[in-house]
Amino acid sequence: MGIHIIKMPDIGEGIAEVELAEWHVQVGDAVVEDQVLADVMTDKATVQVPSPVHGRVVALGGKAGDVMAVGTELIRLEVEGAGNEDTVAAAPASRAGVASGAAASAEPSADSAAAALAESAETVVKQTQVPARMAAPAASASPAPSGNGRGPQHSAFHTPARAEGQRPLASPAVRRRAWDLGITLQYVPGTGPAGRITHGDLDAWLARDRNETSHRTTASLYTAHSEETQVPVVGLRRKIAQKMQESKRHIPHFAYVEETDVTELESLRARLNALHGTERGKLTLLPFLVRALVLALRDFPQINARYDDEAGVVTRYGAVHLGIAAQTPSGLMVPVVHHAETLDLWSCASEISRLADAARQGKAARDELTGSTITITSLGPLGGIVSTPIINWPEVAIVGINRVVERPVFQGNQIVARKLMNLSSSFDHRVVDGMDAAEFIQCIRRYLECPALLFVE
């Protein structure tokens, strides 16, 4: 038997250190070639590190949240044969946080919750490394999602299946399905290798949950709870927190809200979907807004810009590289529709859908998540009446979409029902004057209220 050492990979672009975001194995686990061992994160991407060999985990080189230098020892495996311990050059990295045996396995890590608003052009993303073989999600019927985009929560009235702080092991496909079903993996016993949770475990847990629900008494709904859970802010959550902090620290935000009548636009959208939806795909409101924004930016080039506050330089862009805030299981990410000015409605809708799916599945490429010059954010059916979105630093503007509601409106001497929607936007007041911001949003409103203008040069 020998020892095979895997070092922290060089992710490129001159990166000297990366954050250890998540372990997928523990000391004592048997691993196979191409099995994902850990997630490591830079400012721009999260990369999955696979095993190049079969073996057993002997020691872990750190815990989730540690920042480690490229080239330091990440993990140590016991393998058949001589291994590579004698041929691997010793790395001059600090051994602080290096765990061995039971000490490593006892270190807690935490499951990040998905809750942030936006990411900048340097947004981070789950990016699957080519050698890693990812399991496809199993087809399953899931309950209708609740208002927060997830299925009904199933964690109440259950005892955690593992010690507090112990990371539940599961593949990305299983984690995605659990998120869709509203299942907290901490409560699900795993029957796979090293206690890994499988799709079968999710099915069994759901069946058990239904059975317990049918026997649940009314009194149990009022049981007192006193548990407390500490969740370290690491990985993607820490990157999002840092980015939001940078945005608020650097940018003096100016908010502007404008009510927009989208009755005619919704009528046009419904007619286009009825005529072409089958062969071209259904249109949402978003492609129309993108088109209106592209046209409005021709008259307000100072808003399609980025501000380097250290150099004191504003860079205006002719191309509209549009960030679209997308909800993922790990938090909000901002995939970028490059050259949005070149896309028609259906091309725009297709590209938005493709990028959003790639971000949610962790398959978006790095260049698909960087380079935005202005961002659109929407909470969909949860859009509320007004929001104050945070600008994706170093951009200078973000346009937010609120919920469409039907309200009575005076038209002449009559009261009629109209579909109304607010545009809630934020601007960098160092670069964009209040009057320019208001006129820009009102220009977008004119395009949306008279959608024929969207197709006239």
C-alpha positions, 0 to 999 in steps of 0.5 A: 500500500502507498500514499497518493497526495492530491494538491490544491489545483492551479485554477489559472489566471494567476490565482495564488490561493483558493477557498476550500468550499465543501468536502464531499468525502471524510476520513475513512471513505473509499473513493473511486477514480473521477469521484468528486472529492471537494469544491474549491472556490475563487472569486469567479468560479467554484471548481469540483476536484475529482480523484485521479485514483481509487483509494481510501481517504487518510487525511484532509488538508483543511476544513470548509472555509479555509483559504489555502495556497495553490499547491498545498496538500488538499487530501491524502489517499491510501492506494494500492501500489507505491503511490506518489508520496515520494515523488511529490515535492513538499509544499511550503504551505502552512499546515494550520487546519491540516486534519488527520484521522478522527480530528479531521472527520470531527470538524463541522461544516455547514450547508449554505442557504440560498438567500442573496440578492445579486452578484457582480460581473465577477460572479461566482458559479458552480462550474463542473470540472471536465473529468468529473462524471456527474449523475443525472437527476432521477425523474420524479414527481415533485409537489407543486412549489410553494411561493419561495420556489421550493416544495413544502418543507419536510424538516419539522417534527423529525430528528436529524439523522446525523450529529449537528454540524456534520455535513450530509453527503449527497451528489449535486443531483440529489441535492438539487432534487432535495431542494426542489422537494423542500427536503432538509438533507440533515434529516435524511439517513443515507444508505450509500457509501459512507452514509451518502444520501441517494435518490432512493433515500429521498423516496423512502424519507418522503414515504415516511414523512407522509405516513407520520403526517397522517398520524400527526396530532394537532397538539404537536403543532404547538410543541415548544422548540429551543434548538439553535443552529450556527451556520458558518458563512463560507463558500458561495455565501461568503462571496455573495456577502463580500460582494454585497458589502463592496457594492454598498460600501462603494456605491451611493445608491439612488432608488427610483420607482415608476408605475407602468401599464403593461396591459397592451404588452401582456395582450401582445405577449399572449397573442404571440405565444398563441401564434408561435409558442409551440414552435418558437417557445413561450415568451415571458415579460423579460425579453420585452423588457430587455428590448426596451432597455436596449433601445433606451440605452441608446439615449442614455449611454452613461447608464450602460457603464462601469465605474472604476472608482480607484482610477476615477474612470467611467467606461461606457459600452456600446454593447449591452452585456446584460446580467440577468439575476437567477435564483439557484440552490446556492444563491443568486447568480448573474449569468450574462446575455452578451450583446443583447442588442443583437437578439430578437424576442425569441432569441433573447428568451432562449438565451435567458432560459439557457443561461439560467438553467446552466447557472442552476445546474452549475454548468455555466462557463466563466465567460457566461458569468462575467462582463455584464454592463447593466443588470436586470433583477426580478422576483417573478410572482413574488415581485411585491410592489416595490424593491430596492435592488443592490447594484452589481459593482462596478456597474452603475445601474440595475433595473428591477421588475415587480409583480404585475397586478390588475387594478382599476384605473381612470380612463377619461370618465370611465374606470377600467381594469388595467395591468400595472407593474412597477419598475424599481431601479437603483443607480450610482449617484456618483455617475448617474444624475437623478433626472437622467435616471428618471428619464431613462426609466420613463423611456423604458416605460414608454416602450412597454406601454406602447409595445409597437415602438419596440420594433420601430427603429 
